[in-house]
Amino acid sequence: MDAQHENPRQAQSEPIATGLVPVDELETDEVPDALVSEFSSLTTPYCWVITEDAIAGYDGAEPTAVGKSGPERAAAEDVTEALTAGRFFRLVDGGGRELAIGRLYDPSGRNELAPLDDFGRRNLGALNIEFRAEGGWRAA
């Protein structure tokens, strides 16, 4: 094996073409704002949608929160993006009881509390939001 192919990681750290970012610079959990706006199809900075309502249940006796979404100005395409690419979240009360489950698409990572702030506190009495992680739920 020649020196050029002995360490593939080292070989990849140089840009292959003009304008590309070296691999080493891409190894981060943060997405640059320029890329977020370029690749996101959202018309709003984030979008969330409720997919399960633990309070209303499924019998139709109580109005359900299923299908509620936000922010208010979010378009149907934003809701679709949240449903297909969003992180699972759940809204819980002060005792940790699950009130609702949904999905949040937030490319910037700056709006984790949006479902709680926009809807959960006022409409469900939720006090916390948790995100699906490693088979369980973790507080934001």
PERA-V172070 format. One record per pair of residues at least 6 apart in sequence whose ideal C-beta (glycine too) atoms are under 8 Angstrom apart, sorted by the first residue. I is the first residue (numbers start at 1). J is the second residue. Records with the same first field share a line. If there is no record, write none. Layout:
BEGIN
I: J / J
END
This chain:
BEGIN
4: 11
5: 11
9: 23
12: 23
13: 22 / 23 / 24
14: 22
15: 21 / 22
30: 109
31: 107 / 108 / 109
33: 108
36: 107 / 108
39: 107
40: 81 / 107
41: 77 / 81
42: 74 / 77 / 78 / 81 / 105 / 107
43: 73 / 74 / 75 / 77 / 78
44: 71 / 73 / 74 / 75 / 78
45: 106 / 107 / 108 / 110 / 111
46: 71 / 104 / 105 / 106 / 107 / 108 / 110 / 111 / 114
47: 69 / 70 / 71 / 74 / 78 / 79 / 81 / 82 / 86 / 104 / 105
48: 69 / 70 / 82 / 86 / 89 / 102 / 103 / 104 / 105 / 114 / 115 / 118 / 119
49: 67 / 68 / 69 / 79 / 82 / 83 / 86 / 102 / 103
50: 65 / 66 / 67 / 68 / 69 / 100 / 101 / 102 / 115 / 119
51: 66 / 83 / 101 / 102 / 103
52: 66 / 100 / 101 / 102
53: 64 / 65 / 66 / 99 / 100
54: 97 / 98 / 99 / 100 / 101
55: 62 / 65 / 99 / 100 / 124
56: 62 / 63 / 64 / 65 / 66
65: 100 / 119 / 123 / 124
68: 119 / 123
69: 78 / 79 / 82
70: 114 / 115 / 118 / 119
71: 114 / 118
78: 105
81: 105
82: 102 / 103 / 104 / 105
83: 103
85: 105
86: 102 / 103 / 104 / 105 / 106
87: 103 / 104 / 105 / 106 / 131 / 132
88: 101 / 102 / 103 / 131 / 132
89: 101 / 102 / 103 / 104 / 115 / 129 / 130 / 131 / 132 / 140
90: 98 / 99 / 100 / 101 / 102 / 129 / 130 / 132 / 137
91: 98 / 99 / 100 / 101 / 102 / 115 / 116 / 120 / 124 / 126 / 128 / 129
92: 98 / 99 / 126 / 127 / 128 / 129 / 130
93: 99 / 125 / 126 / 127 / 128
94: 127 / 128
96: 128
99: 120 / 124 / 125 / 126
100: 120 / 124 / 126
102: 115
104: 111 / 112 / 114 / 115
106: 112 / 114
112: 129 / 131 / 140
113: 129 / 140
115: 129
116: 126 / 128 / 129
120: 126 / 129
121: 127
128: 139 / 140
129: 139 / 140
130: 137 / 138 / 139 / 140
131: 137 / 138 / 140
END
